[in-house]
Amino acid sequence: MIKTYILFFLSVVFLARGLSASESEYFKKGLSYYQGNEYELAAAHFEEARRASPREPLVYFYLGNVYYQLKDIDKAIVNFTAGLDLTEKKGPYFYNLGNCYYQKGNYDFSAEMYAKAGASDPSLFDSHLNAGNAFFKKGDYANTIVQWETYLTVNPQTPQYANIEKAIAYLKEELEKKSLPGAAAAGGAGSNQSELMDNVMSDLESLLNKTENVMEVSEKPVDDLTKEEIER
């Protein structure tokens, strides 16, 4: 359920503003390769554009996109984090960091990044959906419900509305079972309920492969990045 088209739209807006990176021939060629799904060639050209304009956030945005597509998630994280320092519009960067950490299985940090995305840019309402997905992966049903209910409130036109609503009802039932005195841990879902939850989550896994990201090459290990550095 990751809505990557929002981030692509934002990149088009950035381009329309005439940022300096868009004047670079390396950037233009990189963009052409990127749009043609030739990600290795795109990466090489965006890296040259980065050297020419090391403080241009749009370069980092597309570098992150490319490295994500090349499945180099660590490099994507480093670049996206670098991009946060160079722009006041941090929402899309936090959003993509959430996607990256989701891919790495770090659901705590993924949910935190989605929360920052929503706080930085309330129009990124899909951050609530994705945060709920991350909490669900952790087995944190209470926070899953909060995030999914918020998502349905801010985006009632989603085609997944009915399924998410049913999934929320199921999770509430599971929480109620666990709260009963002397109740054992809730057992597995029935076949219909299990299928429902699979359907609700299925889009997330496929759409993550289309996520837009940004970041700069760095020799600093990703695991050494502190939360303070990411918040900068």
C-alpha positions in Angstrom: 0.0 0.0 0.0 3.0 2.4 -0.2 1.8 5.2 -2.5 4.9 6.0 -4.4 3.2 8.2 -7.1 3.0 11.0 -4.5 6.8 11.2 -4.3 7.2 11.1 -8.1 4.7 14.0 -8.4 6.7 16.0 -5.9 9.9 15.5 -7.9 8.1 16.9 -10.9 7.1 19.9 -8.9 10.8 20.4 -7.8 11.8 20.2 -11.5 9.2 22.8 -12.4 10.8 25.3 -9.9 13.9 25.4 -12.0 16.4 24.1 -9.4 20.0 24.4 -10.4 20.5 20.6 -10.7 18.0 20.5 -13.6 20.4 22.7 -15.6 23.1 20.1 -15.4 23.6 17.9 -18.5 24.6 15.1 -16.2 21.3 15.5 -14.3 19.2 15.6 -17.5 20.9 12.5 -18.9 20.5 10.8 -15.5 16.8 11.6 -15.5 16.5 10.2 -19.0 18.2 6.9 -18.0 16.1 6.8 -14.8 12.9 7.1 -16.8 14.1 4.4 -19.1 14.7 2.1 -16.1 18.5 2.1 -16.8 19.4 2.6 -13.2 23.1 1.9 -13.2 23.6 4.5 -16.0 21.3 6.9 -14.1 23.3 6.4 -10.9 26.6 7.3 -12.7 25.1 10.5 -14.1 23.4 11.6 -11.0 26.7 11.0 -9.1 28.4 13.4 -11.5 25.5 15.9 -11.0 26.0 15.6 -7.2 29.7 16.4 -7.6 28.8 19.5 -9.6 25.9 20.6 -7.3 26.7 19.0 -3.9 24.0 21.0 -2.1 21.2 20.4 -4.5 18.5 18.2 -2.8 16.9 17.2 -6.0 20.1 15.3 -6.9 20.0 13.4 -3.7 16.3 12.6 -4.3 17.0 10.9 -7.6 20.2 9.2 -6.4 18.0 7.7 -3.7 15.4 6.6 -6.2 18.1 4.9 -8.3 19.8 3.1 -5.4 16.5 1.9 -4.1 15.7 0.5 -7.5 19.1 -1.1 -7.5 18.3 -2.6 -4.1 21.1 -0.8 -2.4 18.9 0.2 0.5 21.8 1.2 2.8 23.2 3.7 0.2 19.6 5.0 -0.3 19.3 5.6 3.4 22.6 7.5 3.6 21.6 9.7 0.7 18.1 10.4 1.8 19.5 11.4 5.2 21.9 13.7 3.6 19.1 15.3 1.6 17.3 16.2 4.8 20.0 18.8 5.6 19.5 20.6 2.3 15.8 21.2 2.2 13.0 22.6 4.3 10.5 20.2 2.7 11.5 17.2 4.7 8.3 15.2 4.4 9.1 13.2 1.3 12.6 12.3 2.6 11.2 11.0 5.9 8.5 9.1 4.0 11.1 7.4 1.9 13.3 6.6 4.9 10.2 4.9 6.3 10.0 2.8 3.2 13.7 2.0 3.3 13.7 0.9 6.9 10.5 -1.2 6.2 12.5 -3.0 3.6 15.3 -3.7 6.1 12.8 -5.1 8.6 13.4 -2.2 11.1 9.7 -1.6 11.7 10.2 0.6 14.8 12.3 3.1 12.9 10.1 2.7 9.8 7.1 3.8 11.8 9.0 6.7 13.4 10.0 8.0 10.0 6.5 7.8 8.7 5.3 9.8 11.7 7.9 12.5 11.0 6.8 12.5 7.3 3.2 13.1 8.3 4.2 15.8 10.8 6.4 17.6 8.3 3.8 17.4 5.5 0.2 16.5 6.5 -0.7 16.0 2.8 1.4 12.8 2.9 -1.6 11.0 4.5 -0.3 7.6 3.2 2.3 7.9 6.0 -0.5 6.8 8.4 -1.3 3.8 6.3 2.4 2.8 6.1 3.0 3.3 9.8 0.1 1.0 10.5 1.6 -1.6 8.2 4.9 -1.3 10.1 3.1 -1.7 13.5 1.2 -4.7 12.1 4.4 -6.4 11.2 5.6 -5.9 14.8 2.3 -7.4 16.1 1.4 -4.0 17.7 -2.3 -4.1 17.0 -3.2 -1.1 19.1 -1.0 1.3 17.1 -1.9 -0.4 13.9 -5.6 0.4 14.6 -4.8 4.1 15.5 -2.8 4.6 12.2 -5.3 2.8 10.0 -8.2 4.6 11.4 -6.5 7.9 10.9 -5.7 7.0 7.4 -9.4 6.2 6.7 -10.4 9.5 8.2 -8.0 11.6 6.0 -8.4 9.5 2.9 -11.9 8.1 2.8 -11.7 7.6 -1.0 -9.1 4.9 -0.8 -10.3 1.8 -2.8 -9.0 -0.3 0.2 -11.4 1.4 2.6 -13.7 -1.6 3.1 -10.9 -4.1 3.5 -9.0 -1.9 6.0 -12.2 -1.3 7.9 -12.7 -5.1 8.2 -9.1 -5.6 9.2 -9.5 -3.0 11.9 -12.6 -4.8 13.3 -10.6 -8.1 13.3 -7.7 -6.5 15.2 -10.0 -5.0 17.8 -11.6 -8.4 18.3 -8.1 -9.9 18.8 -7.2 -7.2 21.4 -10.5 -7.8 23.2 -9.8 -11.5 23.4 -6.3 -10.8 24.9 -7.8 -8.4 27.5 -10.2 -11.0 29.0 -9.2 -12.3 32.4 -7.2 -15.5 32.2 -7.3 -15.4 28.4 -4.5 -17.2 26.6 -2.7 -15.6 23.8 -4.9 -15.3 20.8 -4.7 -18.1 18.4 -4.2 -17.9 14.6 -6.8 -16.2 12.5 -9.4 -18.3 10.7 -8.9 -18.9 7.0 -11.2 -16.0 6.0 -9.6 -13.6 8.4 -6.2 -14.7 7.4 -7.0 -14.1 3.8 -8.4 -10.7 4.6 -5.2 -9.6 6.4 -3.1 -11.0 3.5 -5.2 -8.9 1.1 -4.9 -5.8 3.1 -1.1 -6.1 3.3 -0.4 -7.4 -0.2 -0.2 -4.1 -2.0 2.5 -2.9 0.4 5.0 -5.6 -0.5 4.6 -5.0 -4.3 4.5 -1.2 -4.2 7.6 -1.0 -2.0 9.6 -2.1 -5.1 8.5 1.1 -6.9 9.4 3.5 -4.1 11.2 6.8 -4.8 14.2 7.6 -2.6 17.3 9.8 -2.3 20.8 9.8 -0.8 24.5 10.5 -1.2 27.5 8.1 -1.2 29.1 7.9 2.2 31.6 5.6 3.8 29.9 6.0 7.1 28.0 2.7 8.0 24.3 3.1 8.0 24.1 1.5 11.4 26.2 4.3 12.8 23.7 7.0 11.9 22.0 8.4 15.0 18.5 9.6 15.2 19.8 13.1 15.7 21.6 13.0 12.4 18.5 11.7 10.6 16.4 14.5 12.2 18.8 17.2 10.9 
